[in-house]
Structures are given as C-alpha cells and as structure tokens.
Amino acid sequence: MKKGTFFAIMTILSLVLLFGIPYWKSKKQDAAMGITTIIDTLQIEEVDIEVVPLNIDTVSINAGAYKLIVGSFIYKRNAEMLIFQLQKHDIVGEIVEAVVFGWQRYRVSVGGYDTLQEAVNQRNKIRPYCKDAWIAKY
C-alpha cells in the first residue's frame, strides 16, 4: 500500500466518523433540500512522506570527576530525544547509564569536567536551554 493511499483512506474514514454519513449520501440529501454545495468532488492528493529514523551515535565527551546532567529518564528513547533537541542548539550530549534507588536510569550528560568551577561555568552557559541541569560527582 502506498503512503498516499493510506492517507486517502484515513481521510475518508475520518470524514465518515466525523459526520456519521458518507459524503455522497449527504450530497444527495442536500440536493433534495435545495442546498447547493461548493465542492463537487473530493480530491485526494498522493503525498510522499519520508520517514527518517533517529539514529544517535554515542559521542565520547570529556570524562572528569564532575558531570553536567541535563535529564534523567527511565526509557532510553526519551534520553535520545533530549540529545536530538540539544543538537539543535549545538550542544553535544551523551547517555550515561545509572542505577538510582535500584532503578535503571538513562541520564543525559553534556560534559565531564575536572573541577567543580568548570562544571558550574558550563552549566551557566547552557542555562537558557536546560534550566534544570545539575552537576553530579562521579
């Protein structure tokens, strides 16, 4: 089944579900009541939709004693989506797996720093994009 065909079928089904009656039946009822319609035919256009899979490679960033964490998730896919959003602002992130209170977590780190002051300076730079960023000592 072509992508455009699926879209056309879903459009017709949504019209049937929305109005409760098919388009052609309502047109006959309108003609019987003397109502003219502006649209004579329902035109369906085939549209090609390109689906691009999200493929995030793990980027090795500076490892240090302090990591700047911008998010912590149960699902890895959510962490990958945050990395994708950060890339729009030219911020490089990586997923760091952690166990918190016995639960597997996927944390998004935007860098590791040797000193606390370096981590604080970087956190202040990304504050407009990641308001809840925090620094974790590893």
N, C-alpha and C positions, 0 to 999 in steps of 0.2 A: 504494500500500500504506500503510495507516495505521500510525502509530508503535506502537500497542499490538499490532497483528497481527504486526509484525516481532518484537517482544519475545516473543510467544507462540510463534512458530515457533522462535526461538532457544532458548527454554526447553525445548521438546520435543526439539530436536536435541541439546541438551546432555545431557538425560536418556538419550537413545539412545546417545550416545557414552560417557557415564559408565558406564552399566550394561551396555552391549553388547546389550541386548534391549529392545524396546518395552515400555511399561508394561502394555499389555493382555495381552501374552504372559506376562509374569511373574505377573500376577494369576491366569491360568489354571493355571500351574504351582503356585502357592501353594495354590489350591483343591484340586488333585489331591493335594497333600501334606498337606492338612488344616490349613493355616495360614490364619487369618483376618486380613484387613487392616483397619486402622482407617480408611484413606482409601479411599472407594469411587470417587470421581471426581476427576479432575484439573481444578481450576477455574482458568481463566485470566482475569485481570482486565486490561482495557484501560486503559492509563495514558497520559495526555498529557504529553509531555516538551517543555518549552520550551527551545529552543536559542538562546542569546543570543550573538551574535558579539562578540568582543573588539575594540572599536574605540577605540584610544587616539589622541587628538589630541596633536599636538606642542605642548607648553607652553613658551612662551618664559620662561625664568627669567633672573635677573640674570647678565649676562656680565661676566667680570672676568679678571684675569691668572691666577687660580688656580681650578681646577675640582675639585670634590669628586666623585670617581668611586667608584661602588659595585659596578660589574660591567663586564666586557668579554666580548663574545660574537662568535662567527663568524656566527651566524644572528640576524637582526633580530627574529624571533619570540620568541626567548629573552629578548632585551632588553625587549621589550614585556611579557612575562610578569613580569619583575622589577619593572617600573614598576607593573604591576597589583598585585603583592604589597606594594609600598611604599605605594600609595594606601590600603591597609587600615590603615596606621599614620599616615595624614595626612602623608605625605612626598611632595612633588612632585618628579618626575624628568623628564628628557628624554634623548633618544637623541642622542649626538654621534658622528658617523662619523669614524673614524680609520684610518690605514694604519700598521700595525705590522710591521716587517720584510717589507714587500711584501704583507702580507695585509690584506684589508679587515676591519675590526673595528667592532662597534657597542658603544659604551661608554654606560653609563647614568650620567648626571651628575645630582646633586641640588642643584646650585647653582654659580654662579661668584662669586668674591669678589675684591675689590681687593687685600687684604692677606693674607699667609700666616696671620697670627694669627686673622683672621675665619674662614678655612677650617678651621684647627685646632679652633677653638671649636665650629663646626658639626659637624665630624667626631666630636668627643667627645659631642655631643648624640645623634647617631644611632648611636653605637657599639653599643647593645643590639640594634639591628635589622640592622646591617650591620657585622659585625666586621672584614671585610677591606677596608673603604673606604680609599682613598688619595687623595692630593692631587697633581694634575698641573698643571704650569705651562704655560700656552699663550701 
